[in-house]
């Protein structure tokens, strides 16, 4: 009889600990953050965006000033969970970079930056799509997903990105729903 009671106590304590940890995680994600510190991450955000869309023969994310767009979107358009995930992701990225390479992300070499970004991309993805949807619904979007979405949106909607990074036809002659791309043509900026 004592063995059953001990096993029941172990299950009870384990369940209570898991519920407490999940409750703390949920509470910390729904807590209001000080968003005034977000502009201090501007150079870091610019470096991260430049890794996603680097400057080649077309302008990169830094040239299009995507970091300003990302800061405005996080501050004004995201809910509290996503804001917290973004700020927490920025801090984790800096700590990971310092721990692994002994310097902040901005001072790392290109290969080291790519390795850090790959780590956070793998960390933010789930092997199962259903689990990812549930996790996103409960805990919000992951840091890397937000960063990638905002970088691409900010770049494609900027003047440099639309006119020099993509093919831009500001006065279409006629509506053609499906136009094949030529062999050396850029993607269309307009629909």
Sine and cosine of phi, psi and omega as CSV:
sin_phi,cos_phi,sin_psi,cos_psi,sin_omega,cos_omega
0.00,0.00,-0.60,0.80,-0.02,-1.00
-0.93,0.37,-0.54,0.84,0.01,-1.00
-0.91,0.42,-0.69,0.73,0.03,-1.00
-0.88,0.47,-0.65,0.76,0.01,-1.00
-0.91,0.41,-0.64,0.77,0.01,-1.00
-0.91,0.41,-0.67,0.74,0.03,-1.00
-0.90,0.43,-0.66,0.76,0.03,-1.00
-0.89,0.45,-0.66,0.75,0.04,-1.00
-0.90,0.44,-0.64,0.77,0.02,-1.00
-0.89,0.46,-0.72,0.69,0.03,-1.00
-0.89,0.46,-0.65,0.76,0.00,-1.00
-0.90,0.43,-0.72,0.69,-0.01,-1.00
-0.91,0.42,-0.67,0.74,0.03,-1.00
-0.89,0.45,-0.72,0.69,0.01,-1.00
-0.89,0.46,-0.65,0.76,0.04,-1.00
-0.90,0.44,-0.66,0.75,0.01,-1.00
-0.90,0.43,-0.69,0.73,0.01,-1.00
-0.91,0.42,-0.69,0.72,0.02,-1.00
-0.90,0.43,-0.65,0.76,0.03,-1.00
-0.90,0.43,-0.67,0.74,0.02,-1.00
-0.91,0.42,-0.68,0.73,0.04,-1.00
-0.90,0.43,-0.64,0.77,0.05,-1.00
-0.90,0.43,-0.66,0.75,0.04,-1.00
-0.90,0.43,-0.68,0.73,0.02,-1.00
-0.88,0.48,-0.71,0.71,0.01,-1.00
-0.90,0.43,-0.67,0.74,0.01,-1.00
-0.90,0.44,-0.67,0.74,-0.03,-1.00
-0.93,0.36,-0.49,0.87,0.04,-1.00
-0.97,0.25,-0.42,0.91,-0.02,-1.00
-0.99,-0.17,0.15,0.99,0.02,-1.00
-0.99,0.12,0.63,-0.78,0.00,-1.00
-0.95,0.33,0.77,-0.63,-0.01,-1.00
-0.99,-0.14,0.32,-0.95,0.12,-0.99
-1.00,0.07,0.99,-0.13,-0.06,-1.00
-0.98,0.21,-0.07,1.00,0.03,-1.00
-0.94,0.35,-0.30,0.96,0.02,-1.00
-0.99,0.13,-0.21,0.98,-0.04,-1.00
-0.88,0.48,-0.66,0.75,0.05,-1.00
-0.89,0.47,-0.36,0.93,0.04,-1.00
-0.94,0.33,-0.28,0.96,0.05,-1.00
-1.00,-0.04,0.21,0.98,-0.12,-0.99
-0.85,0.53,-0.71,0.71,-0.01,-1.00
-0.92,0.38,-0.60,0.80,0.05,-1.00
-0.91,0.42,-0.70,0.71,0.02,-1.00
-0.89,0.46,-0.63,0.78,0.03,-1.00
-0.89,0.45,-0.66,0.75,0.02,-1.00
-0.92,0.40,-0.65,0.76,0.02,-1.00
-0.90,0.44,-0.69,0.72,0.01,-1.00
-0.91,0.42,-0.57,0.82,0.00,-1.00
-0.93,0.36,-0.49,0.87,0.09,-1.00
-0.94,0.35,-0.59,0.80,0.00,-1.00
-0.95,0.31,-0.74,0.68,0.04,-1.00
-0.81,-0.58,1.00,0.02,-0.04,-1.00
-0.98,0.21,0.36,-0.93,0.08,-1.00
-0.98,0.20,0.81,-0.59,0.08,-1.00
-0.81,-0.59,-0.81,-0.58,0.13,-0.99
-0.97,0.24,-0.19,0.98,0.11,-0.99
-0.92,-0.39,0.36,-0.93,0.01,-1.00
-0.91,0.42,0.50,-0.87,0.01,-1.00
-1.00,-0.09,-0.13,-0.99,-0.04,-1.00
-0.92,0.40,-0.55,0.83,0.04,-1.00
-0.91,0.42,-0.66,0.75,0.00,-1.00
-0.89,0.46,-0.56,0.83,-0.01,-1.00
-1.00,0.10,0.01,1.00,0.00,-1.00
0.82,0.58,0.74,0.67,-0.02,-1.00
-0.92,0.40,-0.46,0.89,-0.04,-1.00
-0.87,0.49,-0.59,0.81,0.05,-1.00
-0.91,0.42,-0.66,0.75,0.04,-1.00
-0.89,0.46,-0.71,0.70,-0.03,-1.00
-0.89,0.45,-0.70,0.72,0.00,-1.00
-0.88,0.47,-0.70,0.71,0.01,-1.00
-0.90,0.43,-0.65,0.76,0.00,-1.00
-0.91,0.42,-0.70,0.72,-0.01,-1.00
-0.91,0.41,-0.67,0.75,-0.04,-1.00
-0.95,0.33,-0.61,0.80,-0.17,-0.98
-0.95,-0.31,-0.38,0.93,-0.17,-0.99
-0.89,-0.47,-0.18,0.98,-0.04,-1.00
-0.99,-0.13,0.46,-0.89,0.08,-1.00
-0.98,0.18,0.09,-1.00,-0.12,-0.99
-0.88,0.47,-0.65,0.76,0.00,-1.00
-0.87,0.49,-0.71,0.70,-0.03,-1.00
-0.94,0.34,-0.58,0.81,0.09,-1.00
-0.88,0.47,-0.71,0.70,0.02,-1.00
-0.89,0.45,-0.66,0.75,0.03,-1.00
-0.89,0.46,-0.64,0.77,-0.01,-1.00
-0.92,0.40,-0.75,0.67,0.01,-1.00
-0.90,0.44,-0.66,0.75,0.03,-1.00
-0.90,0.43,-0.62,0.78,0.03,-1.00
-0.91,0.42,-0.63,0.78,0.04,-1.00
-0.89,0.46,-0.70,0.71,0.01,-1.00
-0.91,0.41,-0.69,0.72,0.01,-1.00
-0.89,0.46,-0.63,0.78,0.00,-1.00
-0.90,0.44,-0.69,0.73,0.03,-1.00
-0.91,0.42,-0.69,0.72,0.01,-1.00
-0.90,0.44,-0.65,0.76,0.02,-1.00
-0.90,0.44,-0.67,0.74,0.00,-1.00
-0.90,0.43,-0.69,0.73,0.01,-1.00
-0.92,0.40,-0.67,0.74,-0.01,-1.00
-0.92,0.40,-0.68,0.73,-0.09,-1.00
-0.99,0.15,-0.69,0.72,-0.14,-0.99
-0.90,-0.43,0.07,1.00,0.06,-1.00
0.88,0.47,0.42,0.91,0.09,-1.00
-0.41,-0.91,0.33,-0.94,0.02,-1.00
-0.93,0.36,0.31,-0.95,-0.10,-0.99
-0.85,0.52,-0.64,0.76,-0.06,-1.00
-0.88,0.47,-0.47,0.88,-0.06,-1.00
-0.99,-0.11,-0.01,1.00,0.03,-1.00
-0.96,0.30,0.36,-0.93,0.10,-1.00
-0.97,0.25,0.15,-0.99,-0.06,-1.00
-0.88,0.48,-0.72,0.70,0.00,-1.00
-0.90,0.44,-0.60,0.80,0.03,-1.00
-0.93,0.37,-0.64,0.77,0.04,-1.00
-0.89,0.46,-0.68,0.74,0.01,-1.00
-0.90,0.43,-0.63,0.77,0.03,-1.00
-0.90,0.44,-0.66,0.76,0.03,-1.00
-0.90,0.43,-0.71,0.71,0.01,-1.00
-0.89,0.45,-0.64,0.77,0.04,-1.00
-0.89,0.46,-0.65,0.76,0.03,-1.00
-0.86,0.51,-0.72,0.70,-0.03,-1.00
-0.96,0.28,-0.46,0.89,0.09,-1.00
-0.93,0.37,-0.69,0.72,0.03,-1.00
-0.92,0.39,-0.59,0.81,0.01,-1.00
-0.91,0.41,-0.56,0.83,-0.06,-1.00
-1.00,0.09,-0.15,0.99,-0.03,-1.00
-0.98,-0.20,0.50,-0.87,0.08,-1.00
-0.90,-0.43,0.58,-0.81,0.00,-1.00
-0.93,0.38,-0.43,0.90,-0.04,-1.00
-0.95,-0.32,0.79,-0.62,-0.04,-1.00
-0.91,0.40,-0.58,0.81,0.00,-1.00
-0.92,0.39,-0.68,0.74,0.03,-1.00
-0.89,0.45,-0.64,0.77,0.02,-1.00
-0.90,0.44,-0.66,0.75,0.02,-1.00
-0.90,0.43,-0.68,0.73,0.01,-1.00
-0.91,0.42,-0.70,0.72,0.01,-1.00
-0.89,0.46,-0.65,0.76,0.03,-1.00
-0.91,0.40,-0.64,0.77,-0.01,-1.00
-0.91,0.41,-0.66,0.75,-0.06,-1.00
-0.99,0.13,-0.76,0.65,-0.14,-0.99
-0.97,-0.25,-0.02,1.00,0.01,-1.00
1.00,0.02,0.08,-1.00,-0.01,-1.00
-0.95,0.33,0.53,-0.85,0.02,-1.00
-0.95,0.30,0.36,-0.93,-0.01,-1.00
-0.84,0.54,-0.74,0.67,-0.08,-1.00
-0.93,0.37,-0.62,0.78,0.05,-1.00
-0.88,0.47,-0.68,0.74,0.04,-1.00
-0.90,0.45,-0.72,0.70,-0.02,-1.00
-0.87,0.49,-0.70,0.71,-0.02,-1.00
-0.91,0.41,-0.72,0.70,0.00,-1.00
-0.89,0.46,-0.72,0.69,-0.01,-1.00
-0.92,0.38,-0.59,0.81,0.01,-1.00
-0.90,0.43,-0.74,0.67,-0.02,-1.00
-0.91,0.41,-0.70,0.71,0.00,-1.00
-0.90,0.44,-0.71,0.70,0.00,-1.00
-0.90,0.44,-0.63,0.78,0.00,-1.00
-0.94,0.34,-0.72,0.69,-0.06,-1.00
-0.94,0.34,-0.41,0.91,0.01,-1.00
-0.99,-0.12,-0.06,1.00,0.06,-1.00
-0.99,0.17,0.35,-0.94,-0.01,-1.00
-0.90,0.43,-0.70,0.71,0.01,-1.00
-0.89,0.46,-0.70,0.72,-0.01,-1.00
-0.91,0.42,-0.67,0.74,-0.04,-1.00
-0.95,0.30,-0.63,0.78,-0.09,-1.00
-1.00,0.01,-0.59,0.80,-0.07,-1.00
-0.96,-0.29,-0.50,0.87,0.01,-1.00
-1.00,0.08,-0.47,0.88,-0.01,-1.00
-0.81,-0.58,0.21,-0.98,0.07,-1.00
-0.99,0.11,0.83,-0.56,-0.09,-1.00
-0.86,-0.50,0.84,-0.54,0.05,-1.00
-0.87,-0.49,0.99,-0.11,-0.13,-0.99
-0.97,0.24,-0.31,0.95,0.10,-0.99
-0.78,-0.63,1.00,0.03,0.03,-1.00
-0.93,0.35,0.68,-0.73,-0.05,-1.00
-0.96,0.28,-0.72,0.70,0.03,-1.00
-0.54,-0.84,0.32,-0.95,-0.01,-1.00
-0.99,0.12,0.83,-0.55,0.11,-0.99
-0.78,-0.63,0.92,-0.40,-0.12,-0.99
-0.93,0.38,-0.46,0.89,-0.04,-1.00
-0.63,-0.77,0.93,-0.36,-0.01,-1.00
-0.89,-0.46,0.84,-0.55,0.04,-1.00
-0.95,0.33,0.59,-0.81,0.03,-1.00
-0.98,0.19,0.59,-0.80,0.09,-1.00
-0.97,0.26,0.20,-0.98,-0.11,-0.99
-0.88,0.47,-0.56,0.83,-0.02,-1.00
-0.92,-0.40,0.30,0.95,-0.05,-1.00
-1.00,0.09,0.54,-0.84,0.08,-1.00
-0.99,0.14,0.24,-0.97,0.08,-1.00
-0.90,0.43,0.43,-0.90,0.00,-1.00
-0.98,0.22,0.66,-0.75,0.08,-1.00
-1.00,0.05,-0.43,0.90,-0.01,-1.00
-0.95,-0.31,0.42,-0.91,0.00,-1.00
-0.99,-0.11,0.00,0.00,0.00,0.00
